[in-house]
């Protein structure tokens, strides 16, 4: 698995480059003066293609995780590690290619499914760091012969925290669908959701220890 993780890291970094290059092309076409809000409407056919591309990205990461792992939680851990590395290096490559973002507080379109997600770059980066750490801890636990068995509290906190974070990303429908400037980001609400995810992971370790 240690050797597999090295290959996963290489794959995620290379995949992030491909993703960032696509965005470079899109920005050259639709934001030649530089990316900014309000957002510009994409032709419907191109929007469909973008939705497909984002869905394909998740499928690719999932397929690699399935091949790399042999157990359910092992595959889950590989998936979140690959996702986190891909997401962080997506911004690293955009910085290299476009010298963007100027800071982690720059706003970006984070995802399009089921509604456009918008927010500052620091938000997905923090989530990605948490995913990488959690994935590595889970793998280390499994490699040590221990089990990973999250219980009710873990699932409850994880689902609640995820919904809170998704709300902060998707609440500003005017900015994403009606070409308005975005409202100020709800940092306190985001960090509440983020703290719930951190808490869920810590609780999962405790629940797993009790299940040994």
C-alpha positions as CSV (number, residue, x, y, z in Angstrom):
1,X,0.0,0.0,0.0
2,X,2.9,2.4,0.7
3,X,4.1,1.9,-2.9
4,X,0.5,2.3,-4.2
5,X,0.2,5.6,-2.3
6,X,3.3,7.0,-4.1
7,X,1.6,6.1,-7.4
8,X,-1.6,7.6,-6.3
9,X,0.1,10.9,-5.4
10,X,1.8,11.0,-8.8
11,X,-1.5,10.3,-10.5
12,X,-3.4,12.9,-8.5
13,X,-0.8,15.6,-9.3
14,X,-0.8,14.8,-13.0
15,X,-4.6,14.7,-13.0
16,X,-4.6,18.1,-11.3
17,X,-2.5,19.5,-14.1
18,X,-4.9,18.3,-16.8
19,X,-7.8,19.8,-14.9
20,X,-6.0,23.1,-14.5
21,X,-5.1,23.3,-18.2
22,X,-8.8,22.9,-19.1
23,X,-9.6,25.8,-16.8
24,X,-6.8,27.8,-18.5
25,X,-8.5,27.3,-21.8
26,X,-11.9,28.2,-20.5
27,X,-10.7,31.4,-18.9
28,X,-8.9,32.4,-22.1
29,X,-12.2,32.0,-23.9
30,X,-14.6,33.5,-21.4
31,X,-12.4,35.6,-19.1
32,X,-9.5,37.0,-21.2
33,X,-9.3,40.0,-18.9
34,X,-8.9,37.7,-15.9
35,X,-11.4,35.6,-13.9
36,X,-13.8,37.6,-11.8
37,X,-17.4,37.8,-10.6
38,X,-20.1,38.2,-11.8
39,X,-19.9,34.9,-13.6
40,X,-20.5,34.7,-17.3
41,X,-23.1,32.3,-18.7
42,X,-21.7,29.3,-20.6
43,X,-23.5,27.9,-23.6
44,X,-25.8,25.1,-22.6
45,X,-23.8,22.5,-24.6
46,X,-20.6,23.5,-22.9
47,X,-22.2,23.5,-19.5
48,X,-23.3,19.9,-20.1
49,X,-19.8,19.0,-21.1
50,X,-18.4,20.7,-17.9
51,X,-20.9,18.7,-15.8
52,X,-19.7,15.6,-17.5
53,X,-16.1,16.4,-17.0
54,X,-16.6,17.0,-13.2
55,X,-18.5,13.7,-12.9
56,X,-15.8,11.9,-14.8
57,X,-13.2,13.3,-12.4
58,X,-14.9,11.7,-9.5
59,X,-15.3,8.4,-11.4
60,X,-11.5,8.4,-12.2
61,X,-10.5,9.0,-8.6
62,X,-12.9,6.4,-7.4
63,X,-11.6,3.9,-10.0
64,X,-8.0,4.4,-9.0
65,X,-9.0,4.0,-5.3
66,X,-10.8,0.8,-6.1
67,X,-7.8,-0.7,-7.9
68,X,-5.3,0.5,-5.2
69,X,-7.2,-0.9,-2.2
70,X,-8.6,-4.3,-1.3
71,X,-10.9,-3.4,1.6
72,X,-13.8,-1.0,1.8
73,X,-12.2,1.5,4.2
74,X,-8.8,1.1,2.5
75,X,-10.4,2.2,-0.8
76,X,-12.2,5.0,0.9
77,X,-8.9,6.2,2.5
78,X,-7.1,6.1,-0.8
79,X,-10.0,8.0,-2.5
80,X,-10.0,10.9,0.0
81,X,-6.1,11.1,-0.1
82,X,-6.2,11.3,-3.9
83,X,-9.0,13.8,-3.9
84,X,-7.3,16.0,-1.5
85,X,-4.0,16.0,-3.4
86,X,-5.7,16.5,-6.7
87,X,-7.7,19.5,-5.3
88,X,-4.7,21.2,-3.7
89,X,-2.4,20.7,-6.8
90,X,-5.2,22.0,-9.0
91,X,-4.6,25.4,-7.4
92,X,-0.9,24.9,-7.4
93,X,-0.9,24.4,-11.2
94,X,-3.2,27.4,-11.7
95,X,-0.7,29.5,-9.8
96,X,2.1,28.2,-12.0
97,X,0.2,28.7,-15.2
98,X,-1.8,31.8,-14.6
99,X,-0.3,33.3,-11.4
100,X,-3.8,32.8,-9.9
101,X,-5.1,32.9,-7.2
102,X,-3.4,36.0,-5.8
103,X,-4.2,34.7,-2.3
104,X,-6.2,31.9,-0.7
105,X,-9.0,34.3,-0.1
106,X,-9.7,34.7,-3.9
107,X,-13.2,33.4,-4.9
108,X,-13.6,30.5,-7.3
109,X,-16.2,28.2,-8.8
110,X,-15.5,25.1,-6.8
111,X,-17.9,22.6,-8.4
112,X,-21.1,22.6,-10.5
113,X,-23.1,19.6,-9.3
114,X,-26.0,19.8,-8.4
115,X,-25.7,23.7,-8.3
116,X,-22.6,25.8,-8.7
117,X,-20.5,25.9,-5.6
118,X,-18.6,29.2,-4.9
119,X,-16.3,30.3,-2.2
120,X,-12.8,31.3,-1.3
121,X,-10.0,29.0,-2.3
122,X,-9.0,28.5,1.3
123,X,-12.2,26.6,2.0
124,X,-11.6,23.6,-0.4
125,X,-7.9,23.6,0.5
126,X,-8.7,23.2,4.2
127,X,-11.1,20.4,3.5
128,X,-8.5,18.7,1.2
129,X,-5.9,18.9,4.0
130,X,-8.3,17.2,6.4
131,X,-9.1,14.5,3.8
132,X,-5.4,13.7,3.3
133,X,-4.7,13.6,7.0
134,X,-7.8,11.4,7.7
135,X,-6.9,9.1,4.8
136,X,-3.4,8.6,6.0
137,X,-4.4,7.9,9.6
138,X,-7.0,5.4,8.4
139,X,-4.5,3.6,6.2
140,X,-1.9,3.5,9.0
141,X,-4.5,2.1,11.4
142,X,-5.5,-0.6,8.9
143,X,-1.8,-1.5,8.2
144,X,-1.3,-1.9,11.9
145,X,-4.0,-4.6,11.9
146,X,-6.6,-2.4,13.7
147,X,-10.1,-1.9,12.5
148,X,-11.8,1.2,11.4
149,X,-15.5,1.1,12.3
150,X,-17.2,4.5,12.6
151,X,-20.5,4.5,14.5
152,X,-23.7,6.5,14.7
153,X,-22.0,9.6,16.1
154,X,-19.5,9.7,13.4
155,X,-22.1,9.4,10.6
156,X,-24.3,12.0,12.3
157,X,-21.5,14.6,12.6
158,X,-20.2,13.8,9.2
159,X,-23.5,14.3,7.4
160,X,-24.4,17.4,9.4
161,X,-21.0,19.0,8.9
162,X,-21.1,18.2,5.2
163,X,-24.6,19.8,4.8
164,X,-23.4,22.9,6.7
165,X,-20.4,23.4,4.4
166,X,-22.4,22.7,1.2
167,X,-24.9,25.3,2.3
168,X,-22.2,27.9,2.5
169,X,-21.0,27.0,-1.0
170,X,-24.4,26.8,-2.7
171,X,-26.6,29.3,-0.8
172,X,-25.8,32.3,-3.1
173,X,-27.9,31.4,-6.0
174,X,-28.1,34.9,-7.3
175,X,-24.3,35.0,-7.8
176,X,-24.1,31.6,-9.5
177,X,-27.2,31.6,-11.7
178,X,-28.2,35.3,-12.2
179,X,-24.8,37.0,-12.7
180,X,-24.8,39.0,-9.5
181,X,-21.8,39.8,-7.3
182,X,-21.3,37.2,-4.5
183,X,-22.4,37.9,-1.0
184,X,-19.8,37.9,1.8
185,X,-18.7,34.3,2.5
186,X,-20.1,32.9,5.7
187,X,-16.8,32.0,7.4
188,X,-18.3,31.3,10.8
189,X,-20.8,28.9,9.4
190,X,-18.1,27.2,7.2
191,X,-15.8,26.8,10.2
192,X,-18.7,25.3,12.2
193,X,-19.2,22.7,9.5
194,X,-15.4,22.1,9.3
195,X,-15.1,21.7,13.0
196,X,-18.0,19.1,12.8
197,X,-16.0,17.1,10.2
198,X,-12.9,17.2,12.4
199,X,-14.9,16.1,15.4
200,X,-16.5,13.3,13.3
201,X,-13.1,12.0,12.4
202,X,-11.8,12.1,16.0
203,X,-15.0,10.4,17.2
204,X,-14.6,7.7,14.5
205,X,-11.2,6.8,15.9
206,X,-12.6,6.5,19.4
207,X,-15.5,4.4,18.2
208,X,-13.2,2.2,16.3
209,X,-11.0,1.6,19.4
210,X,-14.1,0.6,21.3
211,X,-15.1,-1.8,18.6
212,X,-11.7,-3.6,18.8
